[in-house]
Amino acid sequence: MRFGLFIPQGWRQDLTGIAPAEHWSVMNGLAQHADTGDVWDSIWVYDHFHAVPEPNGEATHEAWSLMNAYAATTSRVKLGQMCTCMAYRNPAYLAKVATTADVISGGRVQMGIGAGWYEHEWRAYGYGFPTAGARLAALDEGVQIMKQMWTNGVATLDGTHYQVDGAQLSPLPLQVDGPPLWIAGGGEKKTLRIAAEHAQYTNFDGSPAGFAHKSQVLQEHCTAIGRNYDEITRSANYNVVIGATKSEVDDKIAWIEEHYSLTIPEKAAAEAEGFRNGPLVGTPEQIAEKLTELRALGMTYAICYFADAAYDRSSIELFEREVAPALR
């Protein structure tokens, strides 16, 4: 099993209380930590403009700016976004942005891509908010454009949502045929169909039952179009709350509630409860057992989020010492 690490960028209230002048030092310090060890295969950021669980003005650093910064300051880990919203950048432009990051990084960029969902930021930034069907159709067209540019250095498509006519890309990405596509989302009729057609990686529901079901749907789409299902690596995202004892786990949950109460007190208890009910909550032994169960279902890439990462690395370090070795 391989592991990715989310680097806090503020989107989930995870830079609260840290002065903006210190944000990059904190973020890059965690990226350097991941890069110099051998546990983390990749580091990840979210592609969002407004904070969650509500747009309350908390810091939210832009994903592709961070991609290029990490491309220049790390040397080993792969670099991903979970996930780039297709509509936020023209796909021909996005292909060029990703290519530049790939060159800077020496060929380590991953392309996490999805149809988008956060209505508030869509409307606030002037993108409207098309129907789910339209957003998914735009995703499909955009992926086609990016694949043309990365493979041929030129793209032409007269689509419903995007039109490009000889859009040029030079140089090509360092990775042959471009950064691997991580198509995120579990929509069974369209998203997983698009994934079956184009993805090297998927990212969907990480609960055992949910993961098994989405995997079955993905396999059915692969069979229908003649794609080898085993070519696709299936991943999931996890909120990790880890402690050496149950008491320590409870203390971590209490810290999460206290932390969220600083900015969204009316939602702090619900947020903490959401963390408590996740699959990867417990002692190292309990988390390793759950990951072993998930691996048996075909989940071979876990991307981990630690709510306290910007303030205290002990959770990350405990996972590195006592969980990752059991799964590698």
N, C-alpha and C positions, 0 to 999 in steps of 0.2 A: 504494500500500500504506500502511495505517495501522499505527501501533505503540503498544503498551501497555508500561508499565514496572512490574514487580513491586517493591514497596517492602518491604525486609526487616522482618520482625516477630518474628524469632526462630525460627519454625517449622522452618526448614531449617538450624539451628545458625548463623544469620547475624547474631546479635547477641552471640555468645560473646565474653566479655572486656570488654564494654561495661557499665558500671555501670547498673543499672535507672533511676537518676535521670537518666541521659543518653539513655535509649532514645527518648523522644519527640522530643528535639532532633535526634537522628540521623534518625529516620524522617521527621519533618516537614521537615527540611532537604532531604531527597531529594525529597519531594513538592513543595516550593517550587521546587526546581531544574526538575522536570518541568513545573510549572505556568507558569513564566515563559518557557520556551523555546517552540519551535514544532514540535519533533520528536514529542513524545509526545502522542497523542490521549487517553490514559487512564492511570490508575495503578491497581494491583491489590494485593490482599492475599489470603491463603489463609484459608479458614474451617476451622480446626482448633484443638484444645485441647491436644494432646500433640505434642511434637517428633518429627521423623523424622530419620534412618531408624529410630530407636528412641525410645521414650518415656523419655528420660533426665533429665527435669526441667529442661531448658533453657527459657528464656523463650519463650512463645508468646502474643502479644497477641491479644485477641478482635476478630474481623473487623468486626462492625457497630458496635462502639464506635469503631474506627478510621474507619469510613465517616463517622460523624457528625463526628468530629474533622477529617477532611480536608474534609468539606463546608463547615465553618466557616473553614478556613484557606487554602483554595485558591479560585480563581475561574474557571478555564478548563477544566482537564482533567476528563474523565469519571471516575467512581469505580466500581470493580468489585471483585467477590470471585470467586475461582476455587477452588472454587465453593461457594456456600452449601449446606450439607447440609439438605435439606428436614426431616429428622426432628429436627434440633436445636432447632427453634422451631416452634410451631404456625403453620400457614400464614396464618391470619387475623391473628395477632399479627405475623408477619413482614411481611405486606402493610402493616401500620400502621408498623412500624419503618422499612421502606424508604421509605414515603411521607414520614415526618418528615425523613429524610435528603435526600430529593428536594427538599423545600421549603427546607431549610437551604441546600442547594447551589445553588439556583436552577434545578433541573431537570437535574442531571448524573449521577444515579445509574443504574447498570446493574444488572440482577439476574442474576448468575451463579448457577445452581441445578443441583443434581444429587442423586443418590440416596444418596451417601455410601459409604465403603469402609473407613475406618480402624477396624477392629474393637476395638482396644485402648481407644480413647477412647470409643467407643460404650458398651462394657460398664462402663468406669470411671465414666462419668457417669450410669449407670443407664438407658440407652436400650435395653438388650438388644442383640441383633444379628439382626434378622429376615433371612429369606432374600433373595437378590437380587431374586427376583420380587416379594416383598412390598415391598421398598424402592422398586422401580420403580413399582409400583402406587400407593404413597403419593406419590411424586413427581408422578405424573399427576394425582391428586386435588388435591394441594396447589397445583399450577399453575392448575388450574381455579378454585379458591377465590380465589387472588390476582388472576387476571384479572377475575373477577366484581367483586371489591372495587374494583379500580382503574378499572374501566369504569363500574360502576353505583353505587358507594358502598355496596353491600350484597351479602352473599353467603349463599347457602343451599345446602348439599350434605349429603346423607345417604349418605356413602360407607362403604366397608369400613374405611378407616383414619382418616378425618376426618369429623366431623359438625359443621356450623355451621348455625345457624338464625337468619338475619337479622343476621349480624355486620355492624356498621356501620363505615364509614370516612369521616371528614370531618376535614380537607378531602381532596379527591382529590389525587393527585400532580400536580405542575406539568406533567409530560410527559403528553400526551394518551394515554389508555389505559394509563398507567403506565410504569415503567422498562422498557427493552427486555430481553427474556428471552434470556440466554445459557444454553443447555442444554448442559452439558458431559458428555462421555463418548462412547464409541464402540460401546456395545452395539448389535449390528446388528438384533436382533429387536424390542427394546422402546425403548431409549434414543433411537435415531435415528428411530424411529417417533414418539415423543413430540416430538422436535425438529421433525420435519416438520409436526406439527400445530400447535405453539405457538411455536417459536423465531423470533426475529429474527436470532440468531447461534448458531452451533454452535462447539464447541471439542473437537477430537479429535486423534488421532495426527498429529504434524507431520513425520514422515519422508516423503519423496516417494512411496514405494510405498504406505505406510499411508494417507497423506492421499488419494491417488487412489482407493484402494479404498473408504474410508469415504465419500468424496464420491459414489461410484457408488451405494452402498447408500442414502444419504440421498436421492439423486435418484429411486431406485426407490420409496421410501416416498412422496415428494412426488407422483409420478405416480399411485400407487395411491389417494391421497386427494384428488387434484385440486388440490394446492398448487403454486404457481409456485415452482419450485426456485430461480430467480434472486433471489427475495425474501430468501433466507437468506444472510447473510454467513458464510463459513467461516473460522474462525480456528484457530490452534494456539499452544501455549506452547513456548518454547525457552530452554534454558540457553545463554547466549552466553559464549564464551571467546574474546576477541579480543586480538590483539597486532599491532604494526606489522611484526614479523618472526616466523618460526617459533620462534626462540629465545625471544622474548617470550611467545608462546603456551605454550611448554613451561614457562616460569617461572610463568605463571599456573596451570597445572595442578599444578605442584609446590606452589604456595602453597595451593591448594584441599586437597591431601592433608595438608599440614602443619596447616592450619586445622582440618580434621575430626579430626586426631589429638589435638587438645586435649581433645575430649570423647568421641569414640568411636574410639579408636586401632585397634581390631580391624576397623573397617569403613572406615577412611580411604582405603586403597588402592582399594577397590572403588568408593567414591564418586567419587574422582578419575578413575578409569577410565570411569565412567558419563558424567562431563562430557566427557572426551576424545572419546568416541564419538558425541557429539551432532551434529546436522546443522550447527549454527552455531558451528563451532570453526575458527579460522584467522585469516588476515590480513583486513583490510577487503575486499580484492578477492575473496577466497575466499568470505567470508560474503555479499557482495552477489551473487555468482554463484549461490550456493545459493538465496538468496531469490528471485532472478529465475526460477530453475527452479520454485520452489514457486508463485510468482505465476502462472506459465503453467498450473499445475494448478488454479488457483482459490483459492489461499490468499492472501487479501488483507488479513489482520489478524494480525500477529505480536506476541505478548505475550512480552516479553523478561525473563529473570531473569539477573542478574549476581551471582555468589556473593560478590564482594568489595565490593558496593555500599556497605555501611555503613562500610567502612574506607578505600576509595580509589575516587574517581569517575573515574579515568583511563580505565577500560574503557568506561564509559557515554559519556564525552566523545568517545572515539575513534569509537565507533559513531555518535554524533550528527554528527560532522564528516565521516566518510568512507563510512559505509554508508547511512544514511537518505537523504541527498540522491540517491543513485543509484536509489532505489526510489520516490521520491515524484514 
